[in-house]
Amino acid sequence: MSYTNPSNSNKEATGGVIKVDMTTGLTFKNSIFSNNSGNIAGVLYVNDTKNPNVNISFTGCAFVSNISDGTNGGTVSYFRLTDTALNNTISFVNCTMTKNQITTQSNGGVLCFTKCHSSVRADIVNCTIYDNTNAGFINHGSGIKVLTAFYGKMNIYNSIVEGNMTLQNKTYSDLVYSFTPTANTLSIKNSIIGRSGGSVAIPAECYSGDNYFNYLIVSSIKLDLMAFFGSFDVSKNIYPLLGAQVPASSLRRGLALK
């Protein structure tokens, strides 16, 4: 299934495709979200679920050329949950996110996470988050941004998050936290994450083991990236992996949609 809005008729909406104020669960599989625009989130704005044990999941999906043009948000999604949303799970599995833009100087990135209860879990597994931009500065984030009120646990496994740039600095900013996480709130495994942007350092306990983390510097250019992608395959919505500077046989680069 494809969700696209080339006319940008949802430009003033908080979510370019979906806004959630209450739900018992959402599931998307093998879907394409492209050319959508929203004031806070280009695709999905979750203001709250108001229910416990809710699962919001995207599997085998592609998010391409979506726009967020508000003061806060994510080009793909923005998540905010109140304390009634206990044991909620948000997951992206086998997804590709590329060429998405935040056109204002805003906190965001592709995925933006803010207020939630400590029982909430966010899973990013086998995903490619690459070549997305934020018109702001390095602290704003262009890949994944996690704001202070996020009390849940984030897992980033088997994923590539690199080549995402903030345009004011012309600097890669792939994963940005507004607070210092711990191993209890952030776990990165078997992943490539180019640069932890911003002023908050992410402790080594969060990415111990088989990872390549924060290897880019302020002056890094595209040739410094670890993953060598071919041109984006618009028919399959994936980047073919041509090679890597590190062994990457266990890392999947997106998933062809069926």
Secondary structure, DSSP 8 states (H G I E B T S, - for coil): -EEE-TT-TTTTSSBSSEEESS-S-EEEES-EEES-EESSBSSEEE----SSS-EEEEES-EEES-EE-SSB-BSSEEE---TT-TT-EEEEES-EEES-EE-SS-B-BSEEE--B-TT-EEEEES-EEES-EESS-GGG-SSEEE-TTB-SEEEEES-EEE--EETTTTEE--EEESS---TTTEEEES-EE----SS----GGGS-SS-EES---TT--GGG-SEEE---BTTTTB--EEEESS--TT--------
